[in-house]
Amino acid sequence: MRILDIGCGRGGFTVGVLGKRDATVVGIDSSPEFLREAKRIAPQNCEFVLASGSHMCFKRGTFDEVHCHHVLEHVPDLDSALDNMAESIVPKGKLYISVPHPFLEKILANLKKGYIGEQMHRRIIDSRDLTLMLRSRGIGVKSVEKRKFFIACLLTYTFMRGLSYEPQSGLLEREDAITKLLDKIIRWTITDPDQAEYGRKSYIKGLLILANIKDRVMSQIYPHENYMEAIKE
């Protein structure tokens, strides 16, 4: 199996999640600096290529699975990026796409001048519009899920406080007590309670379960992203 991760950044997801599977994984990004860091942590089954969603160099049907998380709002040419995704994947191949939720995007745009523009997010993407754009390219969206309430809270607080962060990665340049707490809760929500090691602190499993439940429930009200699963028809 061959997997493509578009907009891989420093390779955290590419290596830490996709790289643990029995597959050849290719991560692409337009930042040479990010790719240098990604290559330093890459296992043998992961390779990194300087490219972007709008300008890819792969043959038609190269990949069995494509991931594109929080990238489409950044690319200069959305149509080209979607065309490349559709061409790079085999028939019946799976696509996993995440885009910021429009409700949160509009709030952040009101909190920070220039948030929607060339320097940050070039566009607000509605999952219904994206579904139609994918369908016109022979890709059928099977599910759309609202996710990551606590990340939405962290971003909102960051923008309200005017805290500086790196636009491409979202990493804060300076943290305070609130952002540290929210970051810890976010880590709880992405930890599988059945896989975590607790030692003598068995109560931590209960905290992880509660954090996961809270995140899923509140994400229906104030989500960070729409997570879409699709298949090439």
BALOBA-1460 file (C-alpha; in Angstrom, 3 decimals):
// residues 233
<rec num="1" residu="m" x="0.000" y="0.000" z="0.000"/>
<rec num="2" residu="r" x="1.152" y="3.549" z="-0.795"/>
<rec num="3" residu="i" x="-0.127" y="6.523" z="1.220"/>
<rec num="4" residu="l" x="0.203" y="10.230" z="0.423"/>
<rec num="5" residu="d" x="0.114" y="12.949" z="3.092"/>
<rec num="6" residu="i" x="-0.414" y="16.366" z="1.487"/>
<rec num="7" residu="g" x="0.910" y="19.275" z="3.545"/>
<rec num="8" residu="c" x="2.848" y="17.055" z="5.928"/>
<rec num="9" residu="g" x="4.604" y="19.923" z="7.726"/>
<rec num="10" residu="r" x="7.259" y="18.667" z="10.125"/>
<rec num="11" residu="g" x="6.087" y="15.089" z="9.635"/>
<rec num="12" residu="g" x="4.459" y="14.496" z="13.007"/>
<rec num="13" residu="f" x="1.304" y="12.871" z="11.631"/>
<rec num="14" residu="t" x="3.105" y="11.313" z="8.669"/>
<rec num="15" residu="v" x="5.633" y="9.524" z="10.855"/>
<rec num="16" residu="g" x="3.730" y="9.160" z="14.127"/>
<rec num="17" residu="v" x="0.499" y="7.794" z="12.655"/>
<rec num="18" residu="l" x="0.783" y="6.823" z="8.989"/>
<rec num="19" residu="g" x="4.383" y="5.650" z="9.309"/>
<rec num="20" residu="k" x="3.397" y="2.994" z="11.837"/>
<rec num="21" residu="r" x="1.286" y="1.192" z="9.261"/>
<rec num="22" residu="d" x="2.521" y="-1.508" z="6.910"/>
<rec num="23" residu="a" x="2.771" y="0.873" z="3.968"/>
<rec num="24" residu="t" x="5.048" y="3.147" z="1.994"/>
<rec num="25" residu="v" x="4.258" y="6.713" z="3.029"/>
<rec num="26" residu="v" x="5.074" y="9.875" z="1.076"/>
<rec num="27" residu="g" x="4.732" y="13.287" z="2.669"/>
<rec num="28" residu="i" x="4.788" y="16.484" z="0.611"/>
<rec num="29" residu="d" x="5.100" y="20.088" z="1.744"/>
<rec num="30" residu="s" x="6.084" y="23.419" z="0.204"/>
<rec num="31" residu="s" x="8.383" y="24.347" z="3.110"/>
<rec num="32" residu="p" x="12.008" y="23.144" z="2.778"/>
<rec num="33" residu="e" x="12.551" y="23.933" z="6.467"/>
<rec num="34" residu="f" x="9.678" y="21.700" z="7.558"/>
<rec num="35" residu="l" x="10.849" y="18.888" z="5.275"/>
<rec num="36" residu="r" x="14.370" y="18.993" z="6.705"/>
<rec num="37" residu="e" x="12.913" y="18.422" z="10.159"/>
<rec num="38" residu="a" x="10.593" y="15.695" z="8.876"/>
<rec num="39" residu="k" x="13.462" y="13.811" z="7.244"/>
<rec num="40" residu="r" x="15.356" y="13.767" z="10.535"/>
<rec num="41" residu="i" x="12.617" y="11.690" z="12.196"/>
<rec num="42" residu="a" x="11.618" y="9.604" z="9.158"/>
<rec num="43" residu="p" x="11.675" y="5.794" z="9.403"/>
<rec num="44" residu="q" x="12.582" y="3.696" z="6.356"/>
<rec num="45" residu="n" x="9.019" y="3.468" z="5.068"/>
<rec num="46" residu="c" x="8.551" y="7.266" z="4.957"/>
<rec num="47" residu="e" x="9.915" y="9.671" z="2.365"/>
<rec num="48" residu="f" x="9.404" y="13.410" z="2.006"/>
<rec num="49" residu="v" x="9.172" y="15.439" z="-1.212"/>
<rec num="50" residu="l" x="9.206" y="19.191" z="-1.817"/>
<rec num="51" residu="a" x="5.857" y="19.825" z="-3.534"/>
<rec num="52" residu="s" x="2.437" y="21.318" z="-2.858"/>
<rec num="53" residu="g" x="-1.152" y="20.269" z="-3.314"/>
<rec num="54" residu="s" x="-1.420" y="22.576" z="-6.328"/>
<rec num="55" residu="h" x="1.808" y="21.304" z="-7.904"/>
<rec num="56" residu="m" x="2.388" y="17.567" z="-7.531"/>
<rec num="57" residu="c" x="4.615" y="15.348" z="-9.655"/>
<rec num="58" residu="f" x="3.092" y="11.887" z="-9.249"/>
<rec num="59" residu="k" x="1.745" y="9.619" z="-11.955"/>
<rec num="60" residu="r" x="-1.972" y="8.939" z="-12.183"/>
<rec num="61" residu="g" x="-3.137" y="6.325" z="-9.688"/>
<rec num="62" residu="t" x="0.087" y="6.290" z="-7.637"/>
<rec num="63" residu="f" x="-1.544" y="6.079" z="-4.191"/>
<rec num="64" residu="d" x="-4.075" y="3.831" z="-2.491"/>
<rec num="65" residu="e" x="-4.859" y="6.391" z="0.202"/>
<rec num="66" residu="v" x="-4.542" y="10.186" z="0.430"/>
<rec num="67" residu="h" x="-4.598" y="12.410" z="3.509"/>
<rec num="68" residu="c" x="-5.050" y="16.180" z="3.287"/>
<rec num="69" residu="h" x="-5.508" y="17.828" z="6.684"/>
<rec num="70" residu="h" x="-5.865" y="21.601" z="7.032"/>
<rec num="71" residu="v" x="-4.247" y="22.288" z="3.689"/>
<rec num="72" residu="l" x="-6.996" y="23.243" z="1.231"/>
<rec num="73" residu="e" x="-7.642" y="26.556" z="2.982"/>
<rec num="74" residu="h" x="-3.992" y="27.488" z="2.291"/>
<rec num="75" residu="v" x="-3.357" y="26.431" z="-1.323"/>
<rec num="76" residu="p" x="-3.289" y="29.222" z="-3.943"/>
<rec num="77" residu="d" x="-5.264" y="27.166" z="-6.481"/>
<rec num="78" residu="l" x="-7.982" y="25.005" z="-4.921"/>
<rec num="79" residu="d" x="-9.174" y="23.511" z="-8.222"/>
<rec num="80" residu="s" x="-5.669" y="22.339" z="-9.131"/>
<rec num="81" residu="a" x="-5.205" y="20.805" z="-5.689"/>
<rec num="82" residu="l" x="-8.450" y="18.841" z="-5.979"/>
<rec num="83" residu="d" x="-7.588" y="17.761" z="-9.536"/>
<rec num="84" residu="n" x="-4.208" y="16.472" z="-8.338"/>
<rec num="85" residu="m" x="-5.777" y="14.580" z="-5.446"/>
<rec num="86" residu="a" x="-8.284" y="12.920" z="-7.737"/>
<rec num="87" residu="e" x="-5.624" y="11.935" z="-10.281"/>
<rec num="88" residu="s" x="-3.088" y="10.641" z="-7.761"/>
<rec num="89" residu="i" x="-5.370" y="8.051" z="-6.162"/>
<rec num="90" residu="v" x="-6.388" y="4.658" z="-7.534"/>
<rec num="91" residu="p" x="-10.041" y="3.734" z="-8.183"/>
<rec num="92" residu="k" x="-11.678" y="2.716" z="-4.890"/>
<rec num="93" residu="g" x="-8.858" y="4.492" z="-3.073"/>
<rec num="94" residu="k" x="-9.705" y="6.330" z="0.145"/>
<rec num="95" residu="l" x="-9.311" y="10.034" z="0.922"/>
<rec num="96" residu="y" x="-9.309" y="11.665" z="4.351"/>
<rec num="97" residu="i" x="-9.707" y="15.442" z="4.364"/>
<rec num="98" residu="s" x="-9.920" y="17.969" z="7.205"/>
<rec num="99" residu="v" x="-10.887" y="21.610" z="6.757"/>
<rec num="100" residu="p" x="-11.558" y="24.289" z="9.399"/>
<rec num="101" residu="h" x="-15.233" y="24.606" z="10.286"/>
<rec num="102" residu="p" x="-16.787" y="27.752" z="8.721"/>
<rec num="103" residu="f" x="-18.431" y="28.850" z="11.989"/>
<rec num="104" residu="l" x="-15.096" y="28.977" z="13.813"/>
<rec num="105" residu="e" x="-13.363" y="30.550" z="10.819"/>
<rec num="106" residu="k" x="-15.795" y="33.468" z="10.794"/>
<rec num="107" residu="i" x="-15.282" y="34.042" z="14.518"/>
<rec num="108" residu="l" x="-11.495" y="34.006" z="14.170"/>
<rec num="109" residu="a" x="-11.703" y="36.314" z="11.151"/>
<rec num="110" residu="n" x="-13.588" y="38.835" z="13.308"/>
<rec num="111" residu="l" x="-10.960" y="38.560" z="16.033"/>
<rec num="112" residu="k" x="-7.911" y="38.972" z="13.804"/>
<rec num="113" residu="k" x="-7.597" y="41.354" z="10.886"/>
<rec num="114" residu="g" x="-6.187" y="39.672" z="7.792"/>
<rec num="115" residu="y" x="-6.979" y="36.145" z="8.999"/>
<rec num="116" residu="i" x="-8.683" y="35.409" z="5.689"/>
<rec num="117" residu="g" x="-6.107" y="36.334" z="3.075"/>
<rec num="118" residu="e" x="-2.900" y="35.266" z="1.392"/>
<rec num="119" residu="q" x="-0.806" y="35.233" z="4.571"/>
<rec num="120" residu="m" x="-3.064" y="32.862" z="6.538"/>
<rec num="121" residu="h" x="-6.229" y="31.157" z="5.291"/>
<rec num="122" residu="r" x="-7.035" y="32.069" z="1.701"/>
<rec num="123" residu="r" x="-10.635" y="30.892" z="1.901"/>
<rec num="124" residu="i" x="-13.404" y="29.539" z="4.116"/>
<rec num="125" residu="i" x="-14.459" y="26.081" z="2.929"/>
<rec num="126" residu="d" x="-17.957" y="24.748" z="3.468"/>
<rec num="127" residu="s" x="-18.079" y="20.943" z="3.549"/>
<rec num="128" residu="r" x="-21.188" y="20.935" z="1.346"/>
<rec num="129" residu="d" x="-19.425" y="22.920" z="-1.361"/>
<rec num="130" residu="l" x="-16.344" y="20.726" z="-1.056"/>
<rec num="131" residu="t" x="-18.503" y="17.604" z="-1.360"/>
<rec num="132" residu="l" x="-19.872" y="18.874" z="-4.676"/>
<rec num="133" residu="m" x="-16.390" y="19.790" z="-5.934"/>
<rec num="134" residu="l" x="-15.103" y="16.324" z="-5.091"/>
<rec num="135" residu="r" x="-18.130" y="14.620" z="-6.653"/>
<rec num="136" residu="s" x="-17.459" y="16.416" z="-9.952"/>
<rec num="137" residu="r" x="-14.024" y="14.746" z="-9.890"/>
<rec num="138" residu="g" x="-15.357" y="11.242" z="-9.295"/>
<rec num="139" residu="i" x="-14.878" y="11.239" z="-5.526"/>
<rec num="140" residu="g" x="-17.804" y="10.407" z="-3.275"/>
<rec num="141" residu="v" x="-17.866" y="11.716" z="0.294"/>
<rec num="142" residu="k" x="-19.092" y="8.996" z="2.656"/>
<rec num="143" residu="s" x="-19.144" y="10.912" z="5.941"/>
<rec num="144" residu="v" x="-18.552" y="14.348" z="7.451"/>
<rec num="145" residu="e" x="-17.777" y="14.651" z="11.164"/>
<rec num="146" residu="k" x="-17.480" y="17.767" z="13.342"/>
<rec num="147" residu="r" x="-14.438" y="17.408" z="15.594"/>
<rec num="148" residu="k" x="-12.010" y="18.925" z="18.108"/>
<rec num="149" residu="f" x="-13.956" y="21.258" z="20.390"/>
<rec num="150" residu="f" x="-10.997" y="21.906" z="22.693"/>
<rec num="151" residu="i" x="-8.763" y="22.991" z="19.795"/>
<rec num="152" residu="a" x="-11.516" y="25.450" z="18.803"/>
<rec num="153" residu="c" x="-11.438" y="26.782" z="22.369"/>
<rec num="154" residu="l" x="-7.648" y="27.093" z="22.296"/>
<rec num="155" residu="l" x="-7.671" y="28.998" z="18.988"/>
<rec num="156" residu="t" x="-10.455" y="31.318" z="20.137"/>
<rec num="157" residu="y" x="-8.627" y="32.107" z="23.386"/>
<rec num="158" residu="t" x="-5.346" y="32.619" z="21.503"/>
<rec num="159" residu="f" x="-6.944" y="35.106" z="19.116"/>
<rec num="160" residu="m" x="-8.810" y="36.931" z="21.892"/>
<rec num="161" residu="r" x="-5.544" y="37.371" z="23.826"/>
<rec num="162" residu="g" x="-3.606" y="38.292" z="20.703"/>
<rec num="163" residu="l" x="-0.982" y="35.614" z="21.371"/>
<rec num="164" residu="s" x="1.549" y="35.132" z="18.571"/>
<rec num="165" residu="y" x="1.810" y="31.817" z="16.773"/>
<rec num="166" residu="e" x="3.352" y="30.320" z="13.650"/>
<rec num="167" residu="p" x="0.699" y="30.443" z="10.879"/>
<rec num="168" residu="q" x="1.826" y="27.277" z="9.068"/>
<rec num="169" residu="s" x="2.056" y="24.982" z="12.086"/>
<rec num="170" residu="g" x="-0.200" y="26.741" z="14.596"/>
<rec num="171" residu="l" x="2.478" y="26.482" z="17.305"/>
<rec num="172" residu="l" x="2.311" y="29.220" z="19.926"/>
<rec num="173" residu="e" x="5.402" y="31.342" z="20.367"/>
<rec num="174" residu="r" x="4.472" y="31.971" z="24.019"/>
<rec num="175" residu="e" x="2.138" y="30.005" z="26.307"/>
<rec num="176" residu="d" x="0.277" y="30.967" z="29.457"/>
<rec num="177" residu="a" x="-1.506" y="28.876" z="32.087"/>
<rec num="178" residu="i" x="-4.760" y="28.652" z="30.097"/>
<rec num="179" residu="t" x="-3.132" y="27.553" z="26.848"/>
<rec num="180" residu="k" x="-1.053" y="24.961" z="28.729"/>
<rec num="181" residu="l" x="-4.204" y="23.549" z="30.351"/>
<rec num="182" residu="l" x="-6.095" y="23.425" z="27.048"/>
<rec num="183" residu="d" x="-3.098" y="21.806" z="25.357"/>
<rec num="184" residu="k" x="-3.051" y="19.105" z="28.055"/>
<rec num="185" residu="i" x="-6.775" y="18.432" z="27.608"/>
<rec num="186" residu="i" x="-6.298" y="18.259" z="23.824"/>
<rec num="187" residu="r" x="-3.611" y="15.612" z="24.336"/>
<rec num="188" residu="w" x="-6.067" y="13.662" z="26.491"/>
<rec num="189" residu="t" x="-8.693" y="13.748" z="23.744"/>
<rec num="190" residu="i" x="-6.316" y="12.193" z="21.190"/>
<rec num="191" residu="t" x="-5.141" y="9.473" z="23.579"/>
<rec num="192" residu="d" x="-6.879" y="6.108" z="23.352"/>
<rec num="193" residu="p" x="-7.894" y="5.228" z="26.948"/>
<rec num="194" residu="d" x="-7.317" y="1.534" z="26.227"/>
<rec num="195" residu="q" x="-3.775" y="2.132" z="24.936"/>
<rec num="196" residu="a" x="-2.488" y="4.563" z="27.574"/>
<rec num="197" residu="e" x="-0.204" y="3.487" z="30.405"/>
<rec num="198" residu="y" x="-1.387" y="4.565" z="33.859"/>
<rec num="199" residu="g" x="0.864" y="2.819" z="36.349"/>
<rec num="200" residu="r" x="-0.815" y="3.189" z="39.732"/>
<rec num="201" residu="k" x="-2.890" y="6.160" z="38.590"/>
<rec num="202" residu="s" x="-5.861" y="4.183" z="37.266"/>
<rec num="203" residu="y" x="-8.139" y="7.217" z="37.664"/>
<rec num="204" residu="i" x="-6.411" y="8.780" z="34.651"/>
<rec num="205" residu="k" x="-8.303" y="6.378" z="32.378"/>
<rec num="206" residu="g" x="-11.532" y="7.896" z="33.655"/>
<rec num="207" residu="l" x="-10.244" y="11.395" z="32.889"/>
<rec num="208" residu="l" x="-9.278" y="10.350" z="29.365"/>
<rec num="209" residu="i" x="-12.710" y="8.821" z="28.747"/>
<rec num="210" residu="l" x="-14.461" y="11.956" z="30.060"/>
<rec num="211" residu="a" x="-12.256" y="14.228" z="27.932"/>
<rec num="212" residu="n" x="-13.030" y="12.187" z="24.825"/>
<rec num="213" residu="i" x="-16.789" y="12.189" z="25.511"/>
<rec num="214" residu="k" x="-16.808" y="15.926" z="26.268"/>
<rec num="215" residu="d" x="-14.896" y="16.670" z="23.073"/>
<rec num="216" residu="r" x="-17.272" y="14.625" z="20.895"/>
<rec num="217" residu="v" x="-20.399" y="16.142" z="22.433"/>
<rec num="218" residu="m" x="-19.253" y="19.779" z="22.426"/>
<rec num="219" residu="s" x="-17.832" y="19.448" z="18.901"/>
<rec num="220" residu="q" x="-21.417" y="19.373" z="17.663"/>
<rec num="221" residu="i" x="-21.784" y="22.923" z="19.011"/>
<rec num="222" residu="y" x="-18.367" y="24.509" z="18.514"/>
<rec num="223" residu="p" x="-16.143" y="22.387" z="16.266"/>
<rec num="224" residu="h" x="-12.652" y="23.122" z="15.045"/>
<rec num="225" residu="e" x="-12.927" y="21.124" z="11.833"/>
<rec num="226" residu="n" x="-14.994" y="19.077" z="9.440"/>
<rec num="227" residu="y" x="-13.382" y="15.673" z="8.966"/>
<rec num="228" residu="m" x="-14.391" y="14.025" z="5.702"/>
<rec num="229" residu="e" x="-13.978" y="10.437" z="4.530"/>
<rec num="230" residu="a" x="-14.297" y="9.823" z="0.803"/>
<rec num="231" residu="i" x="-13.623" y="7.217" z="-1.864"/>
<rec num="232" residu="k" x="-12.586" y="7.439" z="-5.506"/>
<rec num="233" residu="e" x="-15.445" y="5.982" z="-7.509"/>
